[in-house]
Amino acid sequence: MRKITIAIDGFSSCGKSTMAKDLAKEIGYIYIDSGAMYRAVTLYCLRNNLFNDDGGIDAVALEKHIGDIKISFRLNDITSRPETLLNGENVETEIRTMEVSSKVSIVAALGFVREALVKLQQEMGKNKGIVMDGRDIGTVVFPDAELKIFVIASAEIRAKRRYDELTAKGQTVSYEEILANVVERDRIDQTREVSPLRKADDAIVLDNSDMSIPEQKIWLKNVFDKVTNV
């Protein structure tokens, strides 16, 4: 069976990563979490005090150091899930905090950051047989991907999912704060000048507001089978 490139885009906390990971594991493809890459850069900025008191970022300083930020992935031997490494350090837990979530869209809007990470993403996927999720995979990173999915869900449902995920990890969080963050990230993602979030013309829309994870898995696998069996 021929290998293809699968691009899954959509809004924050839509469950894109869960869908992409599950599909990649089922069909034997490589999974790449592009969002984790932007989160890793954001964590680097937090650790190196590159955010200003007003919430903005010192873009000049970050651009000087962007070449020093090395991002890679490693499979967890127990879970068989990919984990994110920042300069060789496993930061998978740290990049999922609300502190990072509240600032990642600011970092992701910087042109030189997107340019560097898109180049890395394209290199990772040059041999096909990958599933990658993010905001601009089907429009910028892999515009020729054979299968493009665009995932949507209401802001309230996405905030509840994020709240449940974080509380399950033992984090103390506020639903109202998460909802506000989701809405603000949507605004930034859709209005940024460089690679704004939008549906590719040939993408298939999936509204998973009322779908369970097993239902999503079945839906996505059926779509994949149709594309690869043509």
Buried (B, 14 or more C-beta within 10 A) or exposed (E): EEBBBBBBBBBBBBBBBBBBBBBBEEBEBBBBBBBBBBBBBBBBBBEBEBBEEEEEBBBEEBBEEBEEBEBBBEEEEEEEBBBBBBEEEEBBEBBBBBEBBBBBBBBBBBEEBBEBBBEBBEEBBEEBBBBBBBBBBBBBBBBEBBBBBBBBBEBEBBBBBBBEBBEEEEEEBEBEBBBBBBBBBBEBBEEBEBBBBBBBEEBBEBEBEEBEEEEBBEBBBEBBEEBBEE
